[in-house]
Amino acid sequence: MSDQFWTKIEDGIAELVIENAPVNALDSIGWRRLSQEIDALNANADVRVIVIRAEGRGFCAGVDIKELQKHPERIPEVNAGNWETFRAIHRGLKPVIVAAHGYILGGGIGICGSADIVLCSPDATFGVPEVDRGALGAGAHLQRLFPVQKVRQMYFTGEPIDAAEAYRLGAVEKVVPREELRDAALKLAKTIAAKSAIMIRLAKEALNGIEDGDLEKKYRWEQGFTAQAYLTQESQEARDAFVGKRDADFKK
């Protein structure tokens, strides 16, 4: 149990719910604890499938920019927590279903892009506003969801795409009404949980092994550029503007 998320296990399904108002952004401690919780669920013999969803206005707004603005020395810890969380989802041998609604940003993209199956509601929007926040990251996970040129368009402009477009591009399995999203995810999880746990574990390991490239290595590469970006004045101005709710001025 954490003050930023909670978990319930029933009938072989672990339901992990992010609930951290106002925007479900997690701080450095939250990301580290989230990775530890997912690792624990993967190690729990009573868990066959993991469902990740959220309560509130949106699924996940990523990292807590305000924390990093006050404590830039925590950037390595946030990066580590992100990496460990996405690794736990992707490399853990329990299937992970994400049921996402509202905004899916930054670390939220990382969660979806690490997962095995993604469902969303019609109000879902997928975006990576990192370049407007003076950071980088989640491109590797975005590219696991969308075609490469769509990823670049989203990354360079910071513009999100909606649920209908995400479905058209094959990023999500199904778009269902918000009030039915949890039930749809749990129904799918029950279908998988009823199968042989050994066969499902072997299937996930096999499927991970035939993916192109190394997702975790790609993300680690991106994080190096995030660290480099944070050393620039432009990155500082981008974060100052975000926290101050104003437009960034890169002509200073």
HELIX and SHEET records of a PDB file:
HELIX    1   1 SER A   28  ALA A   43  1                                  16    
HELIX    2   2 ILE A   65  LYS A   70  1                                   6    
HELIX    3   3 PRO A   72  ARG A   74  5                                   3    
HELIX    4   4 ILE A   75  ARG A   91  1                                  17    
HELIX    5   5 GLY A  107  SER A  114  1                                   8    
HELIX    6   6 GLU A  130  ASP A  132  5                                   3    
HELIX    7   7 GLY A  139  GLN A  143  1                                   5    
HELIX    8   8 VAL A  148  THR A  157  1                                  10    
HELIX    9   9 ALA A  163  ARG A  168  1                                   6    
HELIX   10  10 ARG A  178  ALA A  193  1                                  16    
HELIX   11  11 ALA A  197  GLY A  209  1                                  13    
HELIX   12  12 LEU A  215  ALA A  229  1                                  15    
HELIX   13  13 GLN A  233  GLY A  244  1                                  12    
SHEET    1   A 6 PHE A   5  GLU A  10  0                                        
SHEET    2   A 6 ILE A  13  ILE A  18 -1                                        
SHEET    3   A 6 VAL A  49  ALA A  54  1                                        
SHEET    4   A 6 VAL A  96  ALA A 100  1                                        
SHEET    5   A 6 ILE A 117  CYS A 120  1                                        
SHEET    6   A 6 LYS A 174  VAL A 175  1                                        
SHEET    1   B 2 ALA A  25  LEU A  26  0                                        
SHEET    2   B 2 GLY A  62  VAL A  63  1                                        
SHEET    1   C 3 TYR A 103  LEU A 105  0                                        
SHEET    2   C 3 THR A 125  GLY A 127  1                                        
SHEET    3   C 3 ILE A 161  ASP A 162 -1                                        
END                                                                             
